[in-house]
Amino acid sequence: MSVVTVPPEPQSAGAVLMVRPAHFAFNPQTAPSNAFQSAPVEVSSNGDSDAQRAALGEFDALATRLGQAGVEVIVGMDTPSPVKPDAIFPNNWVSFHRDGAVVLYPMLASNRRLERRDDLLQQVAHGGYRVERTVDLSHRESDGQFLEGTGSLVLDRPARVAYASLSPRTDLDVLGEFAQLLDYDLVTFEAVDATTKPIYHTNVLMAIGARFAVICGESIASLVHRAAVLEKLRATGHEVIEISLGQMSLFAGNLLELAPPAGKVIALSRGAWGSFAPAQRRLLERHGSILAADIPTIERLGGGGVRCMLAEIHLPKRT
């Protein structure tokens, strides 16, 4: 009897879901746990509309540049009502996997739970992708337990390793359920910023490509855990590029490798790219073409970077 060998899931996708915001704004519900958010310095009668206008320009420019690089971009439209100030960050409520799984996640902020929309999932499916099952973890919200997608999780998909920094938005019990249902091993740790505040999402301190990893090792409080994480990354074949706490605060760890037909693309913000030293840039450029986008409004008010705006689509294509 022949044995069917299932190839490993590739690390990088050639397609992404982006959600064009209808009411982008500073979200006071998420600010207490997100030190990367900055409240508007001045509050004016047209403050939210100014932020929305700026965010739309930043969003559209990124979507256009990704498309020009060969990435398939499925743009879903945010609905005007109910208001969802963070709808621009879909990777926190959904992830798509090569075995056909769609995972829905429990969110800490009540107004972020409104972002989970079946019509957006249908839009992805109608784009030619096959969904085999839905793993819905959102029931954990009723127990006050949260896991915010590939914000909380940084996945090494071929090696089936999920890295996660524990925080109010990343619960160990929900991590265990994810790991069991999706067949991942867990590497967990605690990470803090320069003020010793827990880092809200793992994907602002680290990113994993096919053959590289960017990580702010000094943010991992325990030296033992720090060494274990770095060792695991190297053992799974990644060239490690370490960044400082200062670089992390500029979203240098918040990047995403994508794999359009023409070759690997590494998407990040212009501010993040500007924080890399020349030697770090040379290392990263060996792994793909750099796509640096201007998103200052989204980073400042939303507290998220380019990676947060992209829910990569690993679903199998329909035949």
C-alpha positions in Angstrom: 0.0 0.0 0.0 1.4 3.4 -1.0 1.7 6.1 1.7 0.4 9.5 0.8 2.8 12.2 1.9 1.2 15.6 2.6 3.6 18.4 1.8 4.2 20.9 4.6 2.3 24.1 4.6 4.4 26.9 3.1 5.4 29.7 5.3 4.3 32.5 3.1 1.1 33.2 1.1 0.5 34.8 -2.2 -2.8 36.3 -1.2 -4.2 38.5 1.6 -7.5 39.8 2.9 -7.5 43.5 3.7 -10.5 45.4 5.1 -11.0 49.0 3.9 -12.2 51.0 7.0 -15.4 52.9 7.2 -14.6 54.7 10.5 -11.0 54.4 11.4 -10.2 56.1 14.6 -8.4 55.9 18.0 -10.0 53.1 19.9 -10.3 53.8 23.6 -11.3 50.2 24.3 -8.0 48.8 23.1 -5.7 51.5 24.4 -5.2 50.3 28.0 -3.5 47.1 26.7 -1.8 48.6 23.7 1.1 50.9 24.4 1.8 51.3 20.7 -1.4 53.4 20.4 -1.3 57.2 20.8 -4.3 59.2 21.5 -4.8 62.3 19.3 -2.9 65.3 20.7 -5.7 67.6 19.9 -9.4 66.7 19.7 -11.3 68.6 17.2 -14.8 68.4 15.7 -13.4 66.8 12.5 -10.7 64.7 14.2 -12.2 61.3 13.3 -13.0 62.3 9.8 -9.4 63.5 9.3 -8.1 60.2 10.7 -10.4 58.3 8.4 -9.3 60.2 5.4 -5.7 59.7 6.1 -6.1 56.0 6.9 -8.0 55.5 3.6 -5.1 57.0 1.7 -2.6 54.9 3.5 -4.7 51.7 3.1 -5.3 52.3 -0.6 -1.6 53.0 -1.3 -0.6 49.7 0.4 -3.2 47.6 -1.3 -2.1 49.1 -4.7 1.6 48.4 -4.1 0.9 44.9 -3.0 -1.1 44.3 -6.1 1.7 45.7 -8.3 4.1 43.3 -6.6 1.9 40.4 -7.7 0.2 39.7 -4.4 -3.5 38.8 -4.8 -5.4 41.3 -2.6 -9.0 40.7 -1.7 -10.4 44.0 -0.4 -13.4 43.6 1.9 -15.4 46.7 2.7 -16.0 47.7 6.3 -19.7 48.4 7.1 -20.6 51.9 8.3 -22.7 50.5 11.1 -21.9 49.3 13.7 -18.8 51.5 14.0 -15.6 49.4 14.1 -12.5 51.7 14.6 -10.0 48.8 14.2 -11.7 47.0 11.2 -8.5 47.7 9.3 -6.7 44.9 11.3 -8.5 41.7 10.2 -5.6 39.4 11.1 -6.7 39.5 14.7 -10.1 37.9 14.2 -9.4 35.4 11.4 -6.7 33.1 10.0 -6.7 30.9 6.9 -4.9 27.6 6.6 -3.7 25.3 3.9 -5.8 22.4 5.1 -8.9 24.5 4.5 -9.4 25.6 8.1 -10.7 29.1 8.9 -10.1 30.0 12.5 -12.2 32.7 14.3 -10.7 34.2 17.4 -11.9 35.7 20.8 -11.2 39.4 21.1 -10.7 41.4 24.2 -12.4 44.7 23.2 -16.2 44.3 22.7 -16.2 46.7 19.7 -13.6 44.5 18.0 -15.8 41.5 18.2 -18.1 43.2 15.7 -15.4 42.8 13.1 -16.1 39.1 12.6 -18.3 38.9 9.6 -19.5 35.9 7.6 -19.8 38.0 4.4 -16.1 38.7 4.4 -15.4 34.9 4.7 -17.8 34.3 1.9 -15.9 36.9 -0.2 -12.7 35.0 0.3 -14.4 31.7 -0.6 -15.9 33.3 -3.7 -12.4 34.4 -4.7 -11.7 30.8 -5.6 -10.7 29.3 -2.2 -11.9 26.1 -0.6 -13.0 26.1 3.0 -13.1 22.7 4.6 -13.9 23.6 8.2 -14.4 26.5 10.6 -12.7 26.5 14.0 -14.6 29.0 16.2 -12.8 29.9 19.4 -14.9 33.1 19.9 -16.9 31.3 22.6 -14.0 31.9 25.0 -15.0 35.6 25.2 -17.8 34.6 27.6 -15.1 33.3 30.0 -12.9 36.4 29.6 -10.2 34.4 27.7 -8.8 35.9 24.5 -6.5 35.0 21.6 -6.2 37.6 18.9 -5.3 35.7 15.8 -1.9 36.2 14.2 -1.4 39.1 16.4 -1.2 36.8 19.4 0.3 34.0 17.4 3.4 34.1 15.2 3.3 30.9 13.2 6.1 28.9 11.8 3.7 27.0 9.5 6.1 24.4 8.0 7.5 23.4 11.4 4.0 23.6 13.1 5.3 25.9 15.8 3.3 28.7 17.3 5.2 31.4 19.2 3.1 33.5 21.7 3.8 36.2 24.2 1.3 35.9 27.0 -0.7 39.1 27.7 -4.3 40.2 28.5 -5.0 39.4 24.8 -3.2 36.0 24.7 -4.5 33.4 27.1 -2.7 30.2 27.7 -5.8 28.0 27.8 -7.0 29.3 24.5 -3.5 28.8 23.1 -3.8 25.1 24.2 -7.1 24.7 22.4 -5.7 26.3 19.2 -2.6 24.0 19.3 -4.7 20.9 19.8 -7.2 21.7 17.0 -4.6 23.0 14.5 -1.8 20.6 15.4 0.8 23.1 16.5 3.5 23.0 19.2 3.6 26.0 21.4 6.6 28.2 22.4 5.3 30.7 25.0 7.0 33.4 27.0 6.4 36.8 28.6 7.6 40.0 26.9 7.6 43.6 28.0 8.4 47.0 26.5 10.9 49.6 27.7 8.5 50.5 30.5 8.1 46.9 31.6 4.5 46.8 30.3 3.4 43.5 28.7 3.5 43.7 25.0 0.0 43.3 23.7 0.7 41.2 20.6 3.5 38.8 19.7 3.6 40.1 16.1 5.0 43.5 17.2 8.1 41.9 18.7 8.8 39.1 16.1 8.1 38.0 12.6 9.0 34.7 10.8 9.7 34.3 7.1 10.6 31.1 5.3 14.3 31.4 6.1 14.6 34.3 8.5 13.2 35.6 11.8 13.1 39.2 13.1 12.9 39.4 16.9 13.3 41.7 19.8 15.0 39.3 22.1 15.6 41.8 24.8 11.9 42.2 25.3 11.6 38.6 26.5 11.9 39.0 30.3 13.3 35.6 31.2 16.8 35.0 29.9 16.0 31.3 29.9 12.9 31.8 27.7 14.8 34.2 25.5 17.6 31.7 24.9 15.0 28.9 24.2 13.1 31.1 21.7 16.3 32.0 19.8 17.5 28.4 19.8 14.2 27.2 18.5 14.2 29.7 15.6 17.7 28.7 14.6 17.0 25.0 15.0 14.1 25.4 12.5 16.4 26.9 9.9 15.9 30.7 10.4 18.5 33.4 10.2 17.8 35.5 13.2 17.8 39.3 12.9 17.7 40.8 16.4 16.2 44.3 16.9 16.2 46.6 19.9 13.4 47.8 22.0 13.6 51.1 20.3 13.3 49.5 16.9 10.4 47.4 18.1 8.5 50.6 19.2 8.8 51.7 15.5 7.2 48.4 14.4 10.4 46.9 13.1 9.1 43.5 14.3 5.8 43.9 12.6 6.4 42.7 9.0 5.1 39.9 6.8 6.8 37.8 4.1 4.6 37.2 1.1 5.1 34.9 -1.9 3.6 36.2 -5.1 4.7 34.3 -8.3 7.5 36.8 -9.1 9.3 36.2 -5.8 9.3 36.9 -2.1 8.1 40.3 -0.9 8.7 41.6 2.7 6.0 44.1 3.6 6.5 46.6 6.4 6.0 50.2 7.2 8.4 52.9 6.0 9.0 53.9 9.6 9.9 50.3 10.5 12.3 50.0 7.5 13.9 53.3 8.4 14.7 52.0 11.9 16.8 49.1 10.6 20.6 49.6 10.6 22.4 49.1 7.2 23.7 45.7 8.2 20.2 44.6 9.3 18.8 45.8 6.0 21.3 43.8 4.0 20.4 40.7 5.9 16.6 41.2 5.3 17.1 42.1 1.7 18.6 38.7 1.1 15.3 37.1 1.8 13.0 39.2 -0.4 12.1 42.5 -2.1 11.3 45.2 0.5 7.9 46.8 0.2 7.9 49.7 2.7 4.6 51.6 3.0 3.8 54.9 4.6 1.1 54.3 7.3 1.9 56.8 10.0 -1.8 57.5 10.9 -2.6 53.8 11.2 0.4 53.1 13.3 -0.1 56.1 15.6 -3.8 55.9 16.3 -4.4 52.2 15.7 -1.2 50.9 17.3 -0.7 48.4 14.5 1.6 48.1 11.5 1.5 46.7 8.0 1.5 43.1 9.2 -1.6 43.7 11.3 -3.4 44.9 8.2 -2.9 41.7 6.3 -4.7 38.4 6.9 -2.8 36.0 4.7 -4.8 33.5 2.8 -3.3 30.0 2.8 -6.5 28.2 1.8 -6.3 25.7 -1.0 -7.6 26.8 -4.4 -10.7 25.3 -5.8 -10.0 22.9 -8.6 
